[in-house]
């Protein structure tokens, strides 16, 4: 099932063979053959009936218990609904699942069987182009971001591989329903996601907990990192770059913490959370008793909820954090280059969030932060994009699932 041959061929043999043209041709043929076999499995398993109360779930290509799928499962469990919940996950992320959720290896023959025999699918990323859906199955695409800053999908098509574009178009034809957090996002699905189907504009399930603040979750996060109640938290959560260069993540943690502690006369720490595409490459950060590695913490929503301040760059998490009216800052040292390569949906410097292109400027923006102006600007911005934030998104999506299962 896994097309990464480096996992089954020793490095020295792989590196020797790749020098020859025939190896690349053979590998391409082998890849194609395996994809055909997988596609056949999607048809072969149709000999088994669909279980009307089974829901098949995935998160970010095999990641663990998190994002929108998690909060839909939490709502299902809260309502004590009689559903069979099956989650496809990579082994290294298989911890922290509720006992009532069955986990299967991501991208395995067993996961294909579970997917083919489930009435409902839930995913937040694009499904591979070999996936086949039966007519009576219902696929809910929750996506993995809310109102975004950077251009995505068709709006940055020149930055995407042919493989991804094919996969994205295929996924949009499979989907029966896209979940939207705002009018802005709904319009974006139409213009940039190659999607013409139904949209449920109900809010984002994953930010329900940000609106319905839960002290138990805050306590859990603090216990996990051994952070005392009287210590404030800065979360640094940037997005990834196509080059995977660490140079743009040159936050000066020590100077920022010193400035915060001097300005507020209190204790502060950093949590650093890199994008999933980059999290296993973030060894360039020197962690200590003031700078914590939060890459392996399953759920960024819980980190957002617990943190007192956010620093990011072009990540949509800034809009989620702002739902709680907490101060958020954009550190965009590569702004000109990123704008040239990817571009944005908004003028970043006209947004409510203070922008900085170097550490000195960032410290000054933090020290001179005007909270009243910030809150006023936030209110206007959320009205402009038509955000839905009643804290009941999970319930509305689960109601739709119940309706489809009853059909």
C-alpha positions in Angstrom: 0.0 0.0 0.0 2.8 2.4 0.7 4.6 3.5 -2.4 7.7 4.7 -0.6 10.3 2.0 -1.7 12.9 3.4 0.6 11.1 1.7 3.5 11.6 -1.7 2.0 14.9 -1.3 0.1 18.2 -0.6 2.0 19.5 2.9 1.4 22.7 1.9 -0.3 20.9 -0.4 -2.8 18.2 2.3 -3.5 20.9 5.0 -4.0 22.8 2.8 -6.4 19.8 1.8 -8.5 18.4 5.3 -8.8 21.4 6.2 -11.0 20.0 4.1 -13.8 17.2 5.3 -16.1 15.6 1.8 -16.1 15.0 2.0 -12.3 12.9 5.2 -12.6 10.9 3.7 -15.4 10.4 0.5 -13.5 9.4 2.4 -10.4 6.9 4.4 -12.3 5.4 1.2 -13.8 5.3 -0.4 -10.3 3.6 2.6 -8.8 1.0 2.6 -11.5 0.4 -1.2 -11.1 -0.1 -0.8 -7.3 -2.5 2.1 -7.8 -4.5 -0.1 -10.2 -4.6 -2.9 -7.6 -5.8 -0.5 -4.9 -8.5 0.8 -7.2 -9.6 -2.8 -7.9 -9.9 -3.4 -4.1 -12.4 -0.5 -3.9 -14.6 -2.4 -6.3 -13.8 -5.9 -5.0 -14.9 -5.0 -1.4 -18.3 -4.0 -2.8 -19.3 -7.6 -2.3 -19.7 -6.6 1.4 -22.8 -4.6 2.3 -22.7 -1.1 3.6 -23.2 -0.7 7.3 -25.7 2.1 7.6 -24.4 3.3 11.0 -20.7 3.1 10.2 -18.6 6.3 9.9 -15.2 6.2 8.3 -12.9 9.1 9.4 -9.5 10.4 8.4 -7.4 13.4 9.5 -4.6 15.0 7.6 -3.4 11.9 5.7 -3.2 9.6 8.7 -2.6 12.0 11.6 -4.0 11.4 15.0 -7.2 12.4 16.9 -7.6 16.1 16.0 -9.0 18.9 13.8 -12.7 18.9 12.6 -13.1 15.1 12.5 -12.2 14.9 16.3 -14.9 17.4 17.3 -17.6 15.7 15.2 -16.7 12.4 16.9 -16.8 14.2 20.3 -20.3 15.4 19.5 -21.4 11.9 18.4 -20.0 10.4 21.7 -21.6 13.2 23.7 -25.0 12.4 22.2 -24.5 8.7 22.8 -25.4 7.9 19.2 -25.3 4.2 18.0 -22.6 4.7 15.4 -19.7 2.5 14.5 -16.7 4.9 14.4 -13.6 3.8 12.4 -10.6 6.1 12.2 -7.7 5.4 9.8 -4.4 6.5 11.4 -0.7 6.0 11.0 0.7 3.8 13.9 2.8 6.6 15.4 -0.3 8.8 15.9 -2.7 6.1 17.2 -2.7 7.2 20.8 -5.3 9.2 22.7 -8.3 7.8 20.9 -11.6 7.1 22.8 -12.1 3.4 23.5 -15.3 3.5 21.4 -13.4 4.6 18.3 -11.9 1.7 16.3 -8.5 2.6 14.7 -7.2 0.9 11.6 -3.8 1.5 9.9 -4.0 4.4 7.4 -3.7 3.4 3.8 -4.0 -0.3 4.4 -6.2 -3.0 3.0 -8.2 -3.1 6.2 -8.8 0.7 5.9 -10.1 0.3 2.4 -12.5 -2.4 3.5 -13.8 -0.1 6.3 -14.1 2.8 3.9 -16.0 0.8 1.3 -18.5 -0.6 3.8 -19.1 2.7 5.7 -22.2 4.8 5.0 -20.6 8.1 6.0 -17.1 9.4 5.2 -15.4 12.3 7.1 -12.1 13.8 5.9 -10.3 17.1 6.1 -7.9 16.7 3.3 -8.0 15.5 -0.3 -8.5 11.8 -0.9 -6.2 10.0 -3.4 -7.4 9.8 -7.0 -7.7 6.0 -6.7 -10.4 6.2 -4.1 -13.9 5.1 -5.3 -17.2 5.8 -3.6 -20.4 3.9 -3.9 -23.5 5.8 -4.9 -25.3 5.5 -1.5 -22.3 6.6 0.5 -22.1 10.2 1.8 -18.8 12.0 2.0 -18.4 15.1 4.2 -15.4 17.2 3.5 -14.7 19.4 6.6 -11.4 20.9 5.3 -8.7 21.9 7.8 -8.8 25.6 8.0 -11.2 28.5 8.4 -11.0 32.0 6.8 -7.4 31.8 5.3 -4.9 34.5 4.5 -2.8 32.7 1.8 -4.2 31.6 -1.5 -5.1 27.9 -1.8 -6.1 25.3 -4.4 -7.0 26.7 -7.8 -5.9 30.2 -6.7 -2.3 29.1 -6.4 -2.5 26.4 -9.1 0.9 27.2 -10.5 2.4 26.2 -7.2 0.7 22.8 -7.1 1.8 19.6 -8.6 -0.2 17.9 -11.4 -0.7 15.0 -9.0 -2.3 17.2 -6.3 -4.5 19.0 -8.8 -5.8 15.7 -10.1 -6.4 14.5 -6.5 -8.2 17.7 -5.5 -10.5 17.6 -8.5 -11.3 14.0 -7.8 -12.0 14.6 -4.2 -14.4 17.4 -5.0 -16.4 15.1 -7.3 -16.6 12.6 -4.5 -17.8 15.0 -1.8 -21.5 15.3 -1.1 -21.0 18.2 1.4 -18.4 20.8 2.2 -18.4 22.4 5.7 -17.9 26.1 5.8 -17.2 28.6 8.6 -18.2 31.8 6.7 -19.6 33.3 3.5 -15.9 34.0 2.5 -15.1 30.3 2.7 -18.3 29.2 0.9 -17.5 31.5 -1.9 -13.9 30.2 -2.0 -15.1 26.6 -2.3 -17.0 27.6 -5.4 -14.2 29.6 -7.0 -11.1 27.7 -6.0 -11.9 24.1 -4.9 -13.4 22.8 -8.2 -16.6 22.1 -6.2 -20.2 22.7 -7.2 -22.0 20.5 -4.6 -23.7 21.3 -1.4 -22.2 23.5 1.3 -23.3 23.6 5.0 -22.3 27.1 6.3 -22.5 26.4 10.0 -19.2 27.3 11.4 -16.2 25.1 12.0 -16.5 22.1 14.4 -13.0 22.5 15.6 -13.4 26.1 16.9 -16.5 25.3 19.0 -14.3 24.7 22.0 -12.7 28.2 21.5 -16.1 29.8 21.7 -17.4 27.5 24.5 -14.3 27.9 26.6 -13.5 24.8 28.7 -11.4 25.2 31.8 -10.7 21.5 32.1 -9.0 21.5 28.7 -6.8 24.5 29.7 -5.8 22.6 32.9 -5.0 19.5 30.8 -2.7 21.4 28.5 -0.9 23.1 31.4 -0.4 19.8 33.2 1.0 18.2 30.0 3.7 20.9 29.7 4.1 21.4 33.5 3.2 25.1 33.2 1.9 26.8 36.3 -1.4 28.6 36.4 0.2 32.0 37.0 2.5 31.7 33.9 1.2 33.1 30.6 1.7 31.3 27.3 2.8 32.5 23.9 2.0 30.1 21.1 4.2 30.3 18.0 2.4 28.4 15.2 3.7 29.3 11.7 2.7 27.6 8.5 5.1 25.7 6.2 7.1 26.8 3.2 7.4 24.8 0.0 11.2 25.0 0.3 11.1 23.6 3.9 13.8 26.1 4.8 14.0 26.9 8.6 15.5 30.4 7.9 12.1 32.1 8.1 11.3 30.8 11.5 14.0 33.0 13.1 11.9 34.1 16.1 14.1 35.4 19.0 12.3 33.6 21.8 14.5 35.0 24.6 14.2 38.6 23.6 10.4 38.3 23.2 10.0 36.6 26.6 12.2 39.2 28.3 10.2 42.0 26.7 6.9 40.4 27.7 8.0 39.7 31.3 9.3 43.3 31.7 6.2 44.9 30.2 3.7 42.8 32.1 5.7 42.1 35.2 4.7 38.4 34.9 6.1 35.0 33.9 5.8 33.9 30.2 6.7 30.7 28.2 6.7 29.7 24.6 4.9 26.8 23.0 6.2 26.1 19.5 3.9 24.3 17.1 5.1 23.9 13.5 2.8 23.0 10.6 2.3 19.2 10.2 4.3 19.3 6.9 7.3 20.6 8.8 6.9 19.4 12.4 9.3 16.5 12.1 12.0 18.8 10.7 12.0 21.5 13.5 15.1 20.2 15.2 16.7 23.7 14.6 14.8 25.0 17.7 16.6 24.8 21.0 14.0 23.8 23.6 14.4 24.6 27.3 12.4 25.3 30.5 10.9 28.4 28.8 10.5 27.1 25.2 8.4 23.9 24.8 8.1 21.6 21.8 4.3 21.3 21.1 4.7 19.5 17.8 3.6 16.1 19.3 0.6 17.5 21.1 -2.3 16.0 19.1 -4.7 19.0 19.0 -3.7 22.5 18.2 -7.2 23.7 19.1 -6.4 22.9 22.8 -3.2 24.9 22.5 -5.0 27.8 21.0 -7.6 27.7 23.8 -5.0 27.7 26.5 -2.5 30.3 25.1 -2.7 33.9 26.0 -1.0 35.2 22.8 -0.4 33.9 19.3 2.5 34.6 16.9 2.1 33.1 13.4 2.7 34.1 9.8 0.2 33.1 7.1 -1.7 30.4 8.9 -5.5 30.5 9.2 -5.1 29.7 12.9 -4.8 33.4 13.5 -8.5 33.9 12.8 -9.4 31.0 15.0 -7.4 32.5 17.9 -8.9 35.9 17.3 -12.4 34.4 17.9 -11.4 34.5 21.6 -10.5 38.2 21.4 -6.9 37.4 22.4 -3.9 39.3 20.9 -2.4 37.8 17.8 0.6 38.9 15.8 1.9 38.2 12.3 5.7 37.6 12.0 6.3 37.7 8.2 10.0 38.1 7.6 9.7 36.7 4.1 6.6 38.7 3.2 7.7 39.9 -0.2 8.9 36.5 -1.4 5.8 34.7 -0.1 3.5 37.3 -1.7 5.3 36.8 -5.0 5.1 33.0 -4.9 1.7 32.5 -3.2 -0.1 35.8 -2.7 -2.9 36.5 -0.3 -6.7 37.1 -0.1 -6.2 40.2 2.0 -3.8 43.0 2.5 -2.1 41.7 5.5 -1.1 45.2 6.8 -4.8 46.3 6.8 -5.9 43.3 9.0 -6.5 43.7 12.7 -3.3 41.8 13.5 -0.1 43.8 14.0 2.6 42.8 11.4 6.3 42.6 11.9 9.1 41.7 9.5 11.9 41.4 12.0 12.3 40.6 15.7 12.8 44.2 16.8 9.7 45.3 15.1 7.8 42.4 16.6 8.8 43.3 20.1 7.7 46.9 19.6 4.3 45.8 18.2 3.8 43.6 21.3 4.8 46.3 23.7 2.7 49.0 22.0 -0.3 46.7 21.4 -3.7 48.7 21.5 -6.3 46.2 22.7 -9.3 48.5 22.2 -8.4 49.2 18.6 -7.7 45.5 18.0 -11.1 44.4 19.3 -12.9 47.1 17.2 -11.0 46.0 14.0 -11.7 42.3 14.7 -15.4 42.9 14.9 -15.4 44.7 11.6 -13.3 42.0 10.0 -15.5 39.2 11.1 -18.6 41.0 9.8 -16.8 41.5 6.5 -16.1 37.8 5.9 -19.4 36.7 7.3 -18.0 34.4 10.0 -20.4 31.9 11.7 -19.4 31.5 15.4 -22.3 30.4 17.5 -20.3 27.5 18.9 -22.8 24.8 17.6 -21.1 23.8 14.4 -20.4 20.2 15.5 -24.1 19.7 16.5 -25.3 21.0 13.1 -23.0 18.6 11.2 -23.9 15.6 13.3 -27.6 16.5 12.7 -26.9 16.3 9.0 -25.2 12.9 9.5 -28.2 11.6 11.4 -30.5 12.8 8.6 -28.4 11.0 5.9 -28.2 7.8 7.9 -32.0 7.8 8.3 -32.4 8.0 4.6 
